[in-house]
Each structure stands twice: as C-alpha cells, then as structure tokens.
Amino acid sequence: MLSNLQRASGYSLRALSKRTSLSPSFLSRAMNGERFPSWEATASLARACGADPEVLRKVWEDAEARRSRKAAKPEGLASALRHLHLRAGSPTPWSVYVNSGYALS
C-alpha cells in the first residue's frame, strides 16, 4: 500500500526522503515489504504524499497485529496446539474429527 501511495504522489524515493527525514534505503525496504515502518514513519510518509494519515491507521494497526501474531512463539504443547488451531482458522471440533478421517475424537 505504501508503494501505491508513493506512486500516486509522483514523488521519487529521494524526494520523499527529504520530505520525511527517512533514508531512501529505508523507504525502499518499506515499500517492498522488507521492513515494517513504525506508525510515526507511516504517518510521516502519508503526510509527505499528501494523504491523511488517519485513513491509513486501521490498515497499519491490522498489519501490526498480524506481524505481532506471527512473531509470537508458542510455549509448551497446549500453547502450540492453540497456536496451530488459530493458524488453521479455528476449525470446529466436528470438522477436525471429519478431516482427520474420524481418527480424532
């Protein structure tokens, strides 16, 4: 989304760097998904591109939540199973039973 914002603004990474005080290399990595920018950097980039940062806040918060969930490492068997259950989309006990070939009760 940040790269779309940058393209729509017509500014080069170098120009955005000057407008935001963020390095061109950081902007490049943020644009291609290699780095996850802080909210402050995202808001600064939005303002530099002429966009309202508050419009991006929910998108940024959702992305941060997904990133945080990915970073969370399960501890112990019970926690690992809960983690896998959530990653599988929280299937119902019945669907687990059916999809296991009726092996799991």
SEZAKE-159694 format. One record per atom (N, C-alpha, C): x, y, z; residue number from 1; residue in three letters; atom name. Coordinates in steps of 0.05 Angstrom, whole numbers. Layout:
pt xx = X; yy = Y; zz = Z; i = NUM; aa = ALA; at = CA
...
//
This chain:
pt xx = 16; yy = -24; zz = 0; i = 1; aa = MET; at = N
pt xx = 0; yy = 0; zz = 0; i = 1; aa = MET; at = CA
pt xx = 17; yy = 25; zz = 0; i = 1; aa = MET; at = C
pt xx = 40; yy = 24; zz = 15; i = 2; aa = LEU; at = N
pt xx = 57; yy = 48; zz = 15; i = 2; aa = LEU; at = CA
pt xx = 68; yy = 54; zz = -12; i = 2; aa = LEU; at = C
pt xx = 75; yy = 33; zz = -27; i = 3; aa = SER; at = N
pt xx = 86; yy = 37; zz = -54; i = 3; aa = SER; at = CA
pt xx = 65; yy = 50; zz = -72; i = 3; aa = SER; at = C
pt xx = 39; yy = 42; zz = -69; i = 4; aa = ASN; at = N
pt xx = 18; yy = 54; zz = -84; i = 4; aa = ASN; at = CA
pt xx = 15; yy = 84; zz = -77; i = 4; aa = ASN; at = C
pt xx = 18; yy = 90; zz = -52; i = 5; aa = LEU; at = N
pt xx = 16; yy = 118; zz = -43; i = 5; aa = LEU; at = CA
pt xx = 39; yy = 134; zz = -55; i = 5; aa = LEU; at = C
pt xx = 63; yy = 122; zz = -55; i = 6; aa = GLN; at = N
pt xx = 86; yy = 136; zz = -66; i = 6; aa = GLN; at = CA
pt xx = 82; yy = 141; zz = -96; i = 6; aa = GLN; at = C
pt xx = 73; yy = 120; zz = -111; i = 7; aa = ARG; at = N
pt xx = 69; yy = 123; zz = -140; i = 7; aa = ARG; at = CA
pt xx = 48; yy = 144; zz = -145; i = 7; aa = ARG; at = C
pt xx = 26; yy = 144; zz = -130; i = 8; aa = ALA; at = N
pt xx = 4; yy = 163; zz = -134; i = 8; aa = ALA; at = CA
pt xx = 14; yy = 192; zz = -129; i = 8; aa = ALA; at = C
pt xx = 32; yy = 195; zz = -111; i = 9; aa = SER; at = N
pt xx = 42; yy = 222; zz = -104; i = 9; aa = SER; at = CA
pt xx = 60; yy = 233; zz = -127; i = 9; aa = SER; at = C
pt xx = 73; yy = 215; zz = -141; i = 10; aa = GLY; at = N
pt xx = 91; yy = 224; zz = -162; i = 10; aa = GLY; at = CA
pt xx = 119; yy = 231; zz = -152; i = 10; aa = GLY; at = C
pt xx = 124; yy = 228; zz = -126; i = 11; aa = TYR; at = N
pt xx = 150; yy = 234; zz = -114; i = 11; aa = TYR; at = CA
pt xx = 169; yy = 210; zz = -117; i = 11; aa = TYR; at = C
pt xx = 194; yy = 216; zz = -121; i = 12; aa = SER; at = N
pt xx = 214; yy = 194; zz = -121; i = 12; aa = SER; at = CA
pt xx = 221; yy = 188; zz = -92; i = 12; aa = SER; at = C
pt xx = 234; yy = 165; zz = -87; i = 13; aa = LEU; at = N
pt xx = 243; yy = 158; zz = -60; i = 13; aa = LEU; at = CA
pt xx = 261; yy = 180; zz = -49; i = 13; aa = LEU; at = C
pt xx = 278; yy = 191; zz = -65; i = 14; aa = ARG; at = N
pt xx = 296; yy = 212; zz = -56; i = 14; aa = ARG; at = CA
pt xx = 281; yy = 237; zz = -47; i = 14; aa = ARG; at = C
pt xx = 260; yy = 244; zz = -62; i = 15; aa = ALA; at = N
pt xx = 244; yy = 267; zz = -55; i = 15; aa = ALA; at = CA
pt xx = 229; yy = 262; zz = -29; i = 15; aa = ALA; at = C
pt xx = 218; yy = 237; zz = -27; i = 16; aa = LEU; at = N
pt xx = 203; yy = 231; zz = -2; i = 16; aa = LEU; at = CA
pt xx = 222; yy = 230; zz = 22; i = 16; aa = LEU; at = C
pt xx = 247; yy = 221; zz = 17; i = 17; aa = SER; at = N
pt xx = 267; yy = 221; zz = 38; i = 17; aa = SER; at = CA
pt xx = 271; yy = 249; zz = 49; i = 17; aa = SER; at = C
pt xx = 273; yy = 268; zz = 32; i = 18; aa = LYS; at = N
pt xx = 277; yy = 296; zz = 40; i = 18; aa = LYS; at = CA
pt xx = 253; yy = 307; zz = 55; i = 18; aa = LYS; at = C
pt xx = 229; yy = 298; zz = 46; i = 19; aa = ARG; at = N
pt xx = 204; yy = 308; zz = 58; i = 19; aa = ARG; at = CA
pt xx = 198; yy = 295; zz = 85; i = 19; aa = ARG; at = C
pt xx = 210; yy = 271; zz = 90; i = 20; aa = THR; at = N
pt xx = 203; yy = 256; zz = 114; i = 20; aa = THR; at = CA
pt xx = 226; yy = 252; zz = 134; i = 20; aa = THR; at = C
pt xx = 250; yy = 258; zz = 126; i = 21; aa = SER; at = N
pt xx = 274; yy = 253; zz = 141; i = 21; aa = SER; at = CA
pt xx = 279; yy = 223; zz = 145; i = 21; aa = SER; at = C
pt xx = 268; yy = 206; zz = 128; i = 22; aa = LEU; at = N
pt xx = 273; yy = 177; zz = 128; i = 22; aa = LEU; at = CA
pt xx = 292; yy = 172; zz = 105; i = 22; aa = LEU; at = C
pt xx = 310; yy = 153; zz = 109; i = 23; aa = SER; at = N
pt xx = 330; yy = 148; zz = 88; i = 23; aa = SER; at = CA
pt xx = 318; yy = 135; zz = 64; i = 23; aa = SER; at = C
pt xx = 329; yy = 140; zz = 40; i = 24; aa = PRO; at = N
pt xx = 318; yy = 128; zz = 16; i = 24; aa = PRO; at = CA
pt xx = 319; yy = 97; zz = 18; i = 24; aa = PRO; at = C
pt xx = 340; yy = 86; zz = 30; i = 25; aa = SER; at = N
pt xx = 342; yy = 57; zz = 32; i = 25; aa = SER; at = CA
pt xx = 320; yy = 46; zz = 50; i = 25; aa = SER; at = C
pt xx = 315; yy = 60; zz = 72; i = 26; aa = PHE; at = N
pt xx = 293; yy = 51; zz = 90; i = 26; aa = PHE; at = CA
pt xx = 266; yy = 52; zz = 75; i = 26; aa = PHE; at = C
pt xx = 262; yy = 74; zz = 61; i = 27; aa = LEU; at = N
pt xx = 237; yy = 77; zz = 45; i = 27; aa = LEU; at = CA
pt xx = 234; yy = 55; zz = 25; i = 27; aa = LEU; at = C
pt xx = 256; yy = 49; zz = 11; i = 28; aa = SER; at = N
pt xx = 255; yy = 27; zz = -9; i = 28; aa = SER; at = CA
pt xx = 248; yy = 1; zz = 4; i = 28; aa = SER; at = C
pt xx = 260; yy = -6; zz = 27; i = 29; aa = ARG; at = N
pt xx = 254; yy = -31; zz = 40; i = 29; aa = ARG; at = CA
pt xx = 226; yy = -31; zz = 51; i = 29; aa = ARG; at = C
pt xx = 216; yy = -9; zz = 60; i = 30; aa = ALA; at = N
pt xx = 188; yy = -7; zz = 70; i = 30; aa = ALA; at = CA
pt xx = 169; yy = -10; zz = 47; i = 30; aa = ALA; at = C
pt xx = 175; yy = 1; zz = 24; i = 31; aa = MET; at = N
pt xx = 158; yy = 0; zz = 1; i = 31; aa = MET; at = CA
pt xx = 155; yy = -28; zz = -10; i = 31; aa = MET; at = C
pt xx = 177; yy = -44; zz = -9; i = 32; aa = ASN; at = N
pt xx = 176; yy = -71; zz = -20; i = 32; aa = ASN; at = CA
pt xx = 171; yy = -92; zz = 1; i = 32; aa = ASN; at = C
pt xx = 164; yy = -84; zz = 26; i = 33; aa = GLY; at = N
pt xx = 156; yy = -103; zz = 47; i = 33; aa = GLY; at = CA
pt xx = 178; yy = -115; zz = 63; i = 33; aa = GLY; at = C
pt xx = 203; yy = -107; zz = 58; i = 34; aa = GLU; at = N
pt xx = 225; yy = -119; zz = 73; i = 34; aa = GLU; at = CA
pt xx = 226; yy = -108; zz = 102; i = 34; aa = GLU; at = C
pt xx = 216; yy = -84; zz = 106; i = 35; aa = ARG; at = N
pt xx = 216; yy = -71; zz = 132; i = 35; aa = ARG; at = CA
pt xx = 188; yy = -63; zz = 139; i = 35; aa = ARG; at = C
pt xx = 181; yy = -64; zz = 165; i = 36; aa = PHE; at = N
pt xx = 155; yy = -55; zz = 173; i = 36; aa = PHE; at = CA
pt xx = 159; yy = -28; zz = 187; i = 36; aa = PHE; at = C
pt xx = 149; yy = -6; zz = 176; i = 37; aa = PRO; at = N
pt xx = 154; yy = 20; zz = 188; i = 37; aa = PRO; at = CA
pt xx = 137; yy = 25; zz = 213; i = 37; aa = PRO; at = C
pt xx = 148; yy = 40; zz = 230; i = 38; aa = SER; at = N
pt xx = 132; yy = 48; zz = 254; i = 38; aa = SER; at = CA
pt xx = 108; yy = 65; zz = 245; i = 38; aa = SER; at = C
pt xx = 90; yy = 69; zz = 264; i = 39; aa = TRP; at = N
pt xx = 67; yy = 86; zz = 257; i = 39; aa = TRP; at = CA
pt xx = 76; yy = 114; zz = 251; i = 39; aa = TRP; at = C
pt xx = 96; yy = 124; zz = 266; i = 40; aa = GLU; at = N
pt xx = 106; yy = 151; zz = 261; i = 40; aa = GLU; at = CA
pt xx = 117; yy = 154; zz = 233; i = 40; aa = GLU; at = C
pt xx = 132; yy = 134; zz = 224; i = 41; aa = ALA; at = N
pt xx = 144; yy = 135; zz = 197; i = 41; aa = ALA; at = CA
pt xx = 121; yy = 133; zz = 176; i = 41; aa = ALA; at = C
pt xx = 102; yy = 116; zz = 181; i = 42; aa = THR; at = N
pt xx = 79; yy = 113; zz = 163; i = 42; aa = THR; at = CA
pt xx = 63; yy = 139; zz = 161; i = 42; aa = THR; at = C
pt xx = 58; yy = 151; zz = 183; i = 43; aa = ALA; at = N
pt xx = 43; yy = 177; zz = 183; i = 43; aa = ALA; at = CA
pt xx = 59; yy = 199; zz = 169; i = 43; aa = ALA; at = C
pt xx = 85; yy = 200; zz = 174; i = 44; aa = SER; at = N
pt xx = 102; yy = 220; zz = 161; i = 44; aa = SER; at = CA
pt xx = 102; yy = 216; zz = 131; i = 44; aa = SER; at = C
pt xx = 103; yy = 191; zz = 122; i = 45; aa = LEU; at = N
pt xx = 103; yy = 185; zz = 94; i = 45; aa = LEU; at = CA
pt xx = 76; yy = 192; zz = 81; i = 45; aa = LEU; at = C
pt xx = 54; yy = 186; zz = 95; i = 46; aa = ALA; at = N
pt xx = 28; yy = 194; zz = 85; i = 46; aa = ALA; at = CA
pt xx = 25; yy = 224; zz = 82; i = 46; aa = ALA; at = C
pt xx = 34; yy = 239; zz = 102; i = 47; aa = ARG; at = N
pt xx = 32; yy = 268; zz = 100; i = 47; aa = ARG; at = CA
pt xx = 50; yy = 278; zz = 77; i = 47; aa = ARG; at = C
pt xx = 73; yy = 267; zz = 73; i = 48; aa = ALA; at = N
pt xx = 91; yy = 276; zz = 52; i = 48; aa = ALA; at = CA
pt xx = 79; yy = 270; zz = 24; i = 48; aa = ALA; at = C
pt xx = 63; yy = 249; zz = 23; i = 49; aa = CYS; at = N
pt xx = 50; yy = 243; zz = -3; i = 49; aa = CYS; at = CA
pt xx = 23; yy = 257; zz = -6; i = 49; aa = CYS; at = C
pt xx = 15; yy = 273; zz = 14; i = 50; aa = GLY; at = N
pt xx = -10; yy = 288; zz = 12; i = 50; aa = GLY; at = CA
pt xx = -34; yy = 273; zz = 20; i = 50; aa = GLY; at = C
pt xx = -30; yy = 251; zz = 35; i = 51; aa = ALA; at = N
pt xx = -53; yy = 234; zz = 44; i = 51; aa = ALA; at = CA
pt xx = -58; yy = 240; zz = 74; i = 51; aa = ALA; at = C
pt xx = -82; yy = 233; zz = 83; i = 52; aa = ASP; at = N
pt xx = -89; yy = 235; zz = 111; i = 52; aa = ASP; at = CA
pt xx = -79; yy = 210; zz = 126; i = 52; aa = ASP; at = C
pt xx = -61; yy = 213; zz = 145; i = 53; aa = PRO; at = N
pt xx = -50; yy = 190; zz = 159; i = 53; aa = PRO; at = CA
pt xx = -72; yy = 174; zz = 174; i = 53; aa = PRO; at = C
pt xx = -93; yy = 187; zz = 183; i = 54; aa = GLU; at = N
pt xx = -114; yy = 173; zz = 198; i = 54; aa = GLU; at = CA
pt xx = -129; yy = 153; zz = 181; i = 54; aa = GLU; at = C
pt xx = -129; yy = 157; zz = 154; i = 55; aa = VAL; at = N
pt xx = -141; yy = 138; zz = 136; i = 55; aa = VAL; at = CA
pt xx = -125; yy = 112; zz = 136; i = 55; aa = VAL; at = C
pt xx = -99; yy = 114; zz = 140; i = 56; aa = LEU; at = N
pt xx = -81; yy = 91; zz = 140; i = 56; aa = LEU; at = CA
pt xx = -79; yy = 77; zz = 167; i = 56; aa = LEU; at = C
pt xx = -88; yy = 91; zz = 188; i = 57; aa = ARG; at = N
pt xx = -83; yy = 80; zz = 215; i = 57; aa = ARG; at = CA
pt xx = -94; yy = 52; zz = 218; i = 57; aa = ARG; at = C
pt xx = -119; yy = 46; zz = 210; i = 58; aa = LYS; at = N
pt xx = -131; yy = 20; zz = 214; i = 58; aa = LYS; at = CA
pt xx = -116; yy = -1; zz = 198; i = 58; aa = LYS; at = C
pt xx = -108; yy = 6; zz = 174; i = 59; aa = VAL; at = N
pt xx = -92; yy = -13; zz = 158; i = 59; aa = VAL; at = CA
pt xx = -66; yy = -19; zz = 171; i = 59; aa = VAL; at = C
pt xx = -52; yy = 1; zz = 181; i = 60; aa = TRP; at = N
pt xx = -27; yy = -3; zz = 195; i = 60; aa = TRP; at = CA
pt xx = -31; yy = -20; zz = 220; i = 60; aa = TRP; at = C
pt xx = -52; yy = -13; zz = 236; i = 61; aa = GLU; at = N
pt xx = -57; yy = -29; zz = 261; i = 61; aa = GLU; at = CA
pt xx = -62; yy = -58; zz = 255; i = 61; aa = GLU; at = C
pt xx = -78; yy = -63; zz = 234; i = 62; aa = ASP; at = N
pt xx = -83; yy = -91; zz = 226; i = 62; aa = ASP; at = CA
pt xx = -57; yy = -106; zz = 218; i = 62; aa = ASP; at = C
pt xx = -41; yy = -92; zz = 202; i = 63; aa = ALA; at = N
pt xx = -15; yy = -104; zz = 194; i = 63; aa = ALA; at = CA
pt xx = 3; yy = -109; zz = 218; i = 63; aa = ALA; at = C
pt xx = 3; yy = -90; zz = 237; i = 64; aa = GLU; at = N
pt xx = 20; yy = -93; zz = 261; i = 64; aa = GLU; at = CA
pt xx = 10; yy = -117; zz = 277; i = 64; aa = GLU; at = C
pt xx = -16; yy = -120; zz = 279; i = 65; aa = ALA; at = N
pt xx = -28; yy = -143; zz = 295; i = 65; aa = ALA; at = CA
pt xx = -20; yy = -169; zz = 281; i = 65; aa = ALA; at = C
pt xx = -22; yy = -171; zz = 255; i = 66; aa = ARG; at = N
pt xx = -14; yy = -195; zz = 241; i = 66; aa = ARG; at = CA
pt xx = 15; yy = -201; zz = 245; i = 66; aa = ARG; at = C
pt xx = 31; yy = -180; zz = 243; i = 67; aa = ARG; at = N
pt xx = 60; yy = -183; zz = 247; i = 67; aa = ARG; at = CA
pt xx = 67; yy = -193; zz = 275; i = 67; aa = ARG; at = C
pt xx = 53; yy = -182; zz = 295; i = 68; aa = SER; at = N
pt xx = 57; yy = -190; zz = 323; i = 68; aa = SER; at = CA
pt xx = 49; yy = -219; zz = 327; i = 68; aa = SER; at = C
pt xx = 27; yy = -227; zz = 315; i = 69; aa = ARG; at = N
pt xx = 18; yy = -255; zz = 318; i = 69; aa = ARG; at = CA
pt xx = 38; yy = -274; zz = 306; i = 69; aa = ARG; at = C
pt xx = 49; yy = -267; zz = 283; i = 70; aa = LYS; at = N
pt xx = 69; yy = -284; zz = 270; i = 70; aa = LYS; at = CA
pt xx = 94; yy = -286; zz = 288; i = 70; aa = LYS; at = C
pt xx = 101; yy = -265; zz = 302; i = 71; aa = ALA; at = N
pt xx = 125; yy = -265; zz = 318; i = 71; aa = ALA; at = CA
pt xx = 122; yy = -280; zz = 344; i = 71; aa = ALA; at = C
pt xx = 97; yy = -284; zz = 353; i = 72; aa = ALA; at = N
pt xx = 92; yy = -298; zz = 378; i = 72; aa = ALA; at = CA
pt xx = 99; yy = -327; zz = 375; i = 72; aa = ALA; at = C
pt xx = 115; yy = -337; zz = 392; i = 73; aa = LYS; at = N
pt xx = 123; yy = -365; zz = 391; i = 73; aa = LYS; at = CA
pt xx = 109; yy = -381; zz = 413; i = 73; aa = LYS; at = C
pt xx = 97; yy = -403; zz = 405; i = 74; aa = PRO; at = N
pt xx = 83; yy = -419; zz = 426; i = 74; aa = PRO; at = CA
pt xx = 102; yy = -431; zz = 446; i = 74; aa = PRO; at = C
pt xx = 93; yy = -434; zz = 471; i = 75; aa = GLU; at = N
pt xx = 108; yy = -446; zz = 492; i = 75; aa = GLU; at = CA
pt xx = 93; yy = -470; zz = 502; i = 75; aa = GLU; at = C
pt xx = 104; yy = -493; zz = 501; i = 76; aa = GLY; at = N
pt xx = 91; yy = -517; zz = 511; i = 76; aa = GLY; at = CA
pt xx = 71; yy = -529; zz = 491; i = 76; aa = GLY; at = C
pt xx = 63; yy = -553; zz = 496; i = 77; aa = LEU; at = N
pt xx = 46; yy = -568; zz = 478; i = 77; aa = LEU; at = CA
pt xx = 18; yy = -555; zz = 476; i = 77; aa = LEU; at = C
pt xx = 6; yy = -548; zz = 498; i = 78; aa = ALA; at = N
pt xx = -21; yy = -536; zz = 498; i = 78; aa = ALA; at = CA
pt xx = -20; yy = -510; zz = 482; i = 78; aa = ALA; at = C
pt xx = 0; yy = -493; zz = 487; i = 79; aa = SER; at = N
pt xx = 2; yy = -468; zz = 473; i = 79; aa = SER; at = CA
pt xx = 7; yy = -472; zz = 443; i = 79; aa = SER; at = C
pt xx = 23; yy = -492; zz = 437; i = 80; aa = ALA; at = N
pt xx = 29; yy = -498; zz = 408; i = 80; aa = ALA; at = CA
pt xx = 4; yy = -507; zz = 394; i = 80; aa = ALA; at = C
pt xx = -13; yy = -523; zz = 408; i = 81; aa = LEU; at = N
pt xx = -37; yy = -533; zz = 395; i = 81; aa = LEU; at = CA
pt xx = -57; yy = -510; zz = 392; i = 81; aa = LEU; at = C
pt xx = -59; yy = -492; zz = 411; i = 82; aa = ARG; at = N
pt xx = -77; yy = -468; zz = 408; i = 82; aa = ARG; at = CA
pt xx = -67; yy = -451; zz = 384; i = 82; aa = ARG; at = C
pt xx = -41; yy = -448; zz = 383; i = 83; aa = HIS; at = N
pt xx = -29; yy = -432; zz = 361; i = 83; aa = HIS; at = CA
pt xx = -36; yy = -445; zz = 334; i = 83; aa = HIS; at = C
pt xx = -33; yy = -471; zz = 332; i = 84; aa = LEU; at = N
pt xx = -39; yy = -485; zz = 306; i = 84; aa = LEU; at = CA
pt xx = -69; yy = -484; zz = 300; i = 84; aa = LEU; at = C
pt xx = -86; yy = -486; zz = 321; i = 85; aa = HIS; at = N
pt xx = -115; yy = -484; zz = 317; i = 85; aa = HIS; at = CA
pt xx = -122; yy = -457; zz = 306; i = 85; aa = HIS; at = C
pt xx = -111; yy = -436; zz = 317; i = 86; aa = LEU; at = N
pt xx = -116; yy = -409; zz = 306; i = 86; aa = LEU; at = CA
pt xx = -106; yy = -406; zz = 278; i = 86; aa = LEU; at = C
pt xx = -82; yy = -416; zz = 273; i = 87; aa = ARG; at = N
pt xx = -70; yy = -413; zz = 246; i = 87; aa = ARG; at = CA
pt xx = -87; yy = -428; zz = 225; i = 87; aa = ARG; at = C
pt xx = -100; yy = -450; zz = 234; i = 88; aa = ALA; at = N
pt xx = -117; yy = -466; zz = 216; i = 88; aa = ALA; at = CA
pt xx = -145; yy = -453; zz = 212; i = 88; aa = ALA; at = C
pt xx = -149; yy = -430; zz = 224; i = 89; aa = GLY; at = N
pt xx = -175; yy = -416; zz = 221; i = 89; aa = GLY; at = CA
pt xx = -195; yy = -424; zz = 241; i = 89; aa = GLY; at = C
pt xx = -187; yy = -435; zz = 264; i = 90; aa = SER; at = N
pt xx = -204; yy = -442; zz = 286; i = 90; aa = SER; at = CA
pt xx = -226; yy = -462; zz = 277; i = 90; aa = SER; at = C
pt xx = -218; yy = -485; zz = 266; i = 91; aa = PRO; at = N
pt xx = -239; yy = -504; zz = 257; i = 91; aa = PRO; at = CA
pt xx = -255; yy = -515; zz = 281; i = 91; aa = PRO; at = C
pt xx = -280; yy = -522; zz = 275; i = 92; aa = THR; at = N
pt xx = -297; yy = -534; zz = 296; i = 92; aa = THR; at = CA
pt xx = -287; yy = -561; zz = 303; i = 92; aa = THR; at = C
pt xx = -294; yy = -571; zz = 327; i = 93; aa = PRO; at = N
pt xx = -286; yy = -599; zz = 334; i = 93; aa = PRO; at = CA
pt xx = -297; yy = -619; zz = 314; i = 93; aa = PRO; at = C
pt xx = -321; yy = -614; zz = 304; i = 94; aa = TRP; at = N
pt xx = -332; yy = -633; zz = 284; i = 94; aa = TRP; at = CA
pt xx = -316; yy = -634; zz = 259; i = 94; aa = TRP; at = C
pt xx = -307; yy = -611; zz = 249; i = 95; aa = SER; at = N
pt xx = -291; yy = -611; zz = 224; i = 95; aa = SER; at = CA
pt xx = -264; yy = -623; zz = 228; i = 95; aa = SER; at = C
pt xx = -252; yy = -620; zz = 252; i = 96; aa = VAL; at = N
pt xx = -227; yy = -634; zz = 258; i = 96; aa = VAL; at = CA
pt xx = -231; yy = -664; zz = 258; i = 96; aa = VAL; at = C
pt xx = -253; yy = -673; zz = 270; i = 97; aa = TYR; at = N
pt xx = -260; yy = -701; zz = 271; i = 97; aa = TYR; at = CA
pt xx = -263; yy = -712; zz = 242; i = 97; aa = TYR; at = C
pt xx = -279; yy = -699; zz = 226; i = 98; aa = VAL; at = N
pt xx = -284; yy = -708; zz = 198; i = 98; aa = VAL; at = CA
pt xx = -258; yy = -707; zz = 182; i = 98; aa = VAL; at = C
pt xx = -243; yy = -685; zz = 183; i = 99; aa = ASN; at = N
pt xx = -219; yy = -682; zz = 167; i = 99; aa = ASN; at = CA
pt xx = -196; yy = -700; zz = 176; i = 99; aa = ASN; at = C
pt xx = -197; yy = -711; zz = 201; i = 100; aa = SER; at = N
pt xx = -177; yy = -730; zz = 210; i = 100; aa = SER; at = CA
pt xx = -184; yy = -758; zz = 202; i = 100; aa = SER; at = C
pt xx = -205; yy = -762; zz = 186; i = 101; aa = GLY; at = N
pt xx = -213; yy = -789; zz = 179; i = 101; aa = GLY; at = CA
pt xx = -226; yy = -803; zz = 202; i = 101; aa = GLY; at = C
pt xx = -239; yy = -787; zz = 219; i = 102; aa = TYR; at = N
pt xx = -253; yy = -797; zz = 243; i = 102; aa = TYR; at = CA
pt xx = -234; yy = -810; zz = 263; i = 102; aa = TYR; at = C
pt xx = -208; yy = -802; zz = 261; i = 103; aa = ALA; at = N
pt xx = -188; yy = -814; zz = 280; i = 103; aa = ALA; at = CA
pt xx = -186; yy = -798; zz = 306; i = 103; aa = ALA; at = C
pt xx = -192; yy = -772; zz = 305; i = 104; aa = LEU; at = N
pt xx = -191; yy = -756; zz = 329; i = 104; aa = LEU; at = CA
pt xx = -219; yy = -751; zz = 340; i = 104; aa = LEU; at = C
pt xx = -223; yy = -756; zz = 365; i = 105; aa = SER; at = N
pt xx = -249; yy = -752; zz = 377; i = 105; aa = SER; at = CA
pt xx = -250; yy = -725; zz = 391; i = 105; aa = SER; at = C
//
